[in-house]
Amino acid sequence: MTTMETRTLGRTGAQVGVVGLGCWQIGGGWGDVSDADATATLHAAHEAGTTLFDTADGYGGGRSEQLIGQFLRELPEADRPFVATKCGRLADPFVPEAFTLQNLRGWTDQSRRNLGVERLDLVQLHCPPTPVYSDDAVFDALDTLVSDGAIAAYGVSVETVDEALTAIARPGVATVQIILNAFRRKPLERVLPAAAQAGVGILARVPLASGLLTGKYDESTTFAADDHRTFNRNGEQFDKGETFSGVPFGVGVGAAREVAALASQAGEGVTTAQLALRWILDQDGVTAAIPGARNAEQARGNAAAAAVAPLDADVLAAFERIYDERIREHVHGSW
């Protein structure tokens, strides 16, 4: 097993590798991923030094958690990764009033069963309705679950900067998960400084802008009908910003070509995806990036970004120019 640089995951106190594994892909919503490929992805990430897996009860209706649970049972206790899960998206109706102690207990109990653990390492509210972040009763309920031993710590996954700032102000929030990548720079301005000051961990999700920042797509690229990159481009199913970080596909493809041209400056053999992940890791206040993967090769490639040297000033300036010239007008005023 490869050793990876670690950082402290906010108020959890846990040491986690700087490149985690986002496990949405192995649950569903990105086209078909077989159980065999999903299991191979988990093993490859772990062998490459990944010690943080991020999942949710809603990924494939529990499939992602269940696959991780099976994987955990194959490992010695000392080798198990830190598993962060999320809850709340299964609320029906999906309204603030659904976030009660009873429901939170039910959701977390199901995640414990899916993962095969007595206590969850970290539970994150999964992009709940905005009023939830200001509801004392919700966080009192989460404190109760900590006291009961059902969860070790809790955090939030957010859509907007303002939601992140509201959560960071709460003393029990250990982590904030937020979309952060070279095409979504707004959190650098206020969220990362506030989190650093409060000792809150930052998990950068959608770090490759739904694959745009791999540099592998062109204007003619298409995706499967059951892939959110087909069915959610305009926010038909959930927040538009979750798909390509809210960047129009053609705009993103053009900008990604410019990013790809910078890869050679980051070192021999560095891929566009590894360059984009390294950019995230170089931002003050980031704990880890959590790229997803559909197969073992992608998992190994993403993990290798942790070994890429910090980017020099010229490359960082080029990233900023690409954002300002191509991306800013499409996303910076939102989220």
GIMO-V738628 format. One record per helix or strand. SS is the DSSP state (H for helix, E for strand). FROM is the first residue (numbers start at 1). TO is the last residue. If there is no record, write none. Layout:
BEGIN
ss,from,to
SS,FROM,TO
SS,FROM,TO
END
This chain:
BEGIN
ss,from,to
E,6,8
H,10,12
E,15,17
E,19,19
E,21,22
E,30,30
H,35,47
E,52,54
H,59,73
H,77,79
E,82,87
H,96,98
H,101,115
E,120,120
E,122,126
H,130,134
H,136,148
E,151,151
E,154,157
H,161,168
E,173,179
E,181,181
E,184,184
H,186,188
H,191,198
E,201,205
H,209,214
E,227,227
H,228,231
H,240,242
H,244,246
H,249,260
H,263,266
H,272,281
E,288,289
E,292,292
H,296,307
H,313,331
END
